[in-house]
């Protein structure tokens, strides 16, 4: 069976919008064109994919299964198209920066706004994502300057490595606030909100408790420091968090204490060795390094 991508794209759009009209608007083709593509797909698959209900198209169970299978493919092609557009639009008058999510909630927007203040014609491309994706983007030329957590996955970057120290965030009313410094001995069996097991802070915290001979109780696993802080505010436990999320959260509901032994976090400012930085990129990288180092801890 040879299914055409346009048929799958039309089916995907109908499921998302609920109508042929909505799908036609989303894809920029005519309603008869959408209907024809759907008819072709149903004919080739020999499956009934929709039932009409009050003017909308309700997916059948078979359609639900098919949608789950093709959703990633259709969205993936959309991302590829956007990547091509980004590459085509690359120009010296555009600042192109990518960072981890934790820097996107205050630090990077403020820094970029400061950089752009006297540059009214500056075009800005900024994205946040996981560190592995940031490295892929810089390697591909989608972004000139990247900030990422270690490890560095490719031997293709000029790097400036920075060392940070996590702080332990507690609910604002936690009795643990009576301690000036928190340790595995104090926090034994206390619920922790943690990053995934592959994250450096997870591994290092587990090691600290193991070396102290104390039980580390993990209650919530999440994938963003920002999420972890939200769980702390809800009173679900404590969490070791990076300084950026803590410094740029102004809602309150938590306090912080140092944790010993210190649990560090390494990041790097990266640029591609194979491509010279634009003047804008060089200027922004220097500003970035000067500002981000104010959060770093010196290394002896």
N, C-alpha and C positions, 0 to 999 in steps of 0.2 A: 504494500500500500504506500503510495507516494502522496503525502500530505504537503500542501503548500503553506509556507509560513504566513502568507497573507490571510489564508483561511483561519489559521489558529489565532492570528492577531485580531481578526474580526470577532471570533468567538470570545476571546478574552475581553474585548471591549464591551460586548453585549452583557457578559456576566457582571462586569464592573459597573456599568451604567444602568442596566436593567431594561434598556429599550434599544431598538434599532436606531432611533433618532439620536440618542445619546452616543451610541457607538460611532455613527456616521460623523457627528461633530468632533468626537475625540480623534478619529483617524483622518478626518478631512476628505472623506469620500462620500458618494451619494448613498441615500437610504436603499435604493434598489441594488446598489453595488454590495452593501453589507448583507442584504437579504440573499443575494445570489451566492456570496461566499459561504454563508451559513448553510444554504441548501446544498452546495457542493460538498461541504464537510459532512453533513448528515448522510448524504448519499454514499460517500466513500466509506464512512465508518459504519454505515447501517445502524446508526444509533439515533434515537430521538433525544435531542439535547435540551429542548425547552418546552414548557407548557405556558400558554397564555393565561394570565390572571390579572383581571382589572386593568387592562391596558399595558401591563408589564410582562416581560418574559421571565418566567421562573425556571431556573435550571433544574433539570432532572438529576437524580442521584448519579447517573452516568456522567452527566456534565460536571458535577462536583469533582468526581475523580479525575476527569480529563483536565479540568482547570488547575488542580493541584500539580499535575505533571508538567503543564506548559507555563505556569506562572513565572517560574524562575527564568525560563528561556526567553519569554517575551520581555520581561523587565531587563534581562541581561542585554538584549539587543538595544533597548532604549538607552542603557548606560553607555554602550559602545558608541551609539550615535552622538550622545552628548560629549563623550571623550573626543571624538573626531572634530566636533564643533569647537571644543576648547583648544585643541591643537591648531586648528585653522585660524583661530582668533588670537593666537599668541603674538604679542607685539611689545615693543619697548615701553609703551605707555601703559602697560598693565602690570600690576603687582600680583604675583601668583604665589600664594602661601597655603600650606596645609599643616595641620597640627593634630595631636590627640584631642579627644573630646574634653578632657579636663581643663584644657587651656581655652576652650571655646566659650565658656560661661562668664567671661569677664576679662581675663588677661589679654587675649588676642584681639577682641573687638576694640578695647580701649587703646591698645598699642597701634593697631592699624588706623584708627580714627586720628590718633595723634600724628602719625606719619603722613596721613592724607590731608591734614588741616590746611597746609599751604600749597596744595596741589589740586586745584579744582577740576582739572581735566583727567585726573588719574582714574583708570579703570581698575577695579579690584576683583580678583578671584580668590575666594577663601573657602576652604572646606575643612571639616574635621572628620576624623575616622580613626579606626584602629591603627596602631603604629605600623603594622605590616603593610597595610594599604597605603599609608602615607609614603612609605619607602617605594612602593610600586609606582605611585604617581610621580614622584620626583625622578625616578629612574626612567620613566616613559616620557618625561618632558612636559607633563601636564601642569606641574608646579615647579617653580624655580627654587624656592626655599621651603624646607620641611623641618618640623620638629617631631621627634619620635622617641619612644622608649627604647632602650636596648633590649634585645641584641640587634646589632646591625646585620641585616640578612644578605647584603650584597657588597662586594669589594669594588664598588663603583662610586663611592661618595667621598667628598671632602667632609670631615666631621669635626665638630667641636663638642666634646662630651662634658656634661654638667652633672653634678651630684646634688641630690636633694634629700631631705630627711622628712619622713612622715611624722605626723602628730596623731595622737589618739583622741578621737572625737567621742564625747559622751553626751547623753541627754542632759539638758540644762539642769534638771533636778536630781541628777545622779548622786548618791552618797559617795561615789568614788571621787568626787570633787575635793574631798578633804585631803587627798594625796597630792603632793606637788609633782611627783613623778610616778608613773605607773610601770609595773614590772610583771613578768609572768607569775611571780609569787602572789601578787595582789589580784591579778586577773584570772587566776586558775578557776576553771569551771564557769567563768562569766561568759555569757553569749557574745560571740563576735559576728560582725557582718564583714564578709571578705570578698576579695576578687577571686577569679577562677584559679584552680590549682596550678595553672601554668604561669601565673603572674608572679613577678619577682617578689612582690610584697607578701604574697601568700606563702611562698617557699621560705622566705626569711623569717616570717613570724612563726611558722611551724617549727623552724630550726631553733629559734630563741626559746620556745616553750620546751622543746625536746631537750636542749642543753641544760635547761634549768630543772629538768625532771618534773615538769608540771603539765597538767592536762589542758589542752587547748580545745575549747568547745566552739565549733563553728555552727552558727544557726542559720544565717542567710548567705547565699552565694549570689553575687551579681556581677555585672560586667563593666560598670562605670562607677568611678569614685562618687560622682554626683548622686547616683542611685543609692549608694551606700550611706551617704550623708542623710538622705531622706529617711532611710530606715532608722538611723540613729535618732533623728528628731522624733520619730514615732515611738521611741522607747524600746526598740527591739534588741538593743545591744550596743556595743562599742565598735569602733572601726579605725584602723590606721589609714589615714588619708593623705594625699599629696597636698602641698602647701597652696596650690592654685585654687582648688575647689574651696578650701577653707577661707582663703583671703578674699574671695570674691562672692561669698554668700553673705548677704546682708539681712536675711530674714530672721536670724537668731534661732533659738530653740536648741542650741548645743553649746558646749564649752570644750576646750582642748587642754590636754596635758602632754608633756613629753613622755615618750616610752623608751625604756632602757632594758636591754641593749638596743641601740638605735636601729631602726629598720630603714635602710636607704632605698632610694629610687634614682636610677640613672636615666637621663635623657640626652639626646644629641641634636644639635642643629646640623642639618645635612643639605648639601648641594651636590649636583652631579659633576663628577670629574670630567666627563666628556663634553660638557657645554659650558662656555664662559658665562658668568653671571652678567646680566644687564646692569647698567648703572643704577637703576632703581633697585634691583635685587641686592646689589652690594650695599647700597645705602640702608635698605631695610634690615639686612642681616646684621649690620653693625649696631643699629638701634636695638634690635631684638636681643643680641648678645649682652649689651650693656644693661638692659632691663631685666632679663631673665636671670642674670647672675645675682641680682639682689635677693633672689629666693634660694640661691644655691648655698651649700656649705663648703667651706674650704677643705681641700685635701692635703694632708701632710705628706 
